[in-house]
Amino acid sequence: MLTRSALILTAFLVLTGCSTMKPADFANAQPKLVLEEYFAGRTQAWGLFQDRFGTVKRQFTVEITGTWNGELLVLDERFVYNDGETDQRVWTIRKLGDGRYEGLASDVVGAAAGSSAGNALNWAYIMDLKVGDGTLRVAFDDWMFLQPGGAMINRAKVSKWGFDIGEVTLFFMKPELKAAS
């Protein structure tokens, strides 16, 4: 009986992950990330997708234009993949207060929920991800960390039915900060 219980507990930990990381863990980390300030204007990003075995499957660049009107942050993201494919996603993000955000995009199911503290932001959302000629409904656990000098690191775990299927890594930079350094 004990062996069976240990096996069930181990399986649960493997399926759900062991991370208890939360944005509040970064409350004192600097520089402070204010999402609507960081993404206002033009931002560039470079990224890749790795499958669950760590194999790089795709690389891409993103040009982002952000507008903040005091209530909504709209991010127009233009993707160019290493195989020549292009894509566009438009996020509409509402600041809710207390470091919380809600985001909508045409391929996001429902709303993305985000929470920010210090230099970190954590997003959670379900997305209909384009794969070939179809889509795959997946969950994203997305973390962004603002770094000194204006670079931002973004790592997102992608899962389906609770199983990790891959990870997206992105690096964001404001062109005016890159030019100044």
Buried (B, 14 or more C-beta within 10 A) or exposed (E): EEEEEEEEEEEEEEEEEEEEEEBEEBBEBEEBBBBBEBBBBEBBBEBBBBBEEEEEEBEBBBBBBBEBEEEBBBBEBBBBBEEEEEEEBBBBBBBEEEBEBBBBBEBBEEBBBBBBBBBBBBBEBBBBBEEEEEEEEBBBBBBBBBBEEBBBBBBBBBBEEEEBBBBBBBBBBBEEEEEEE
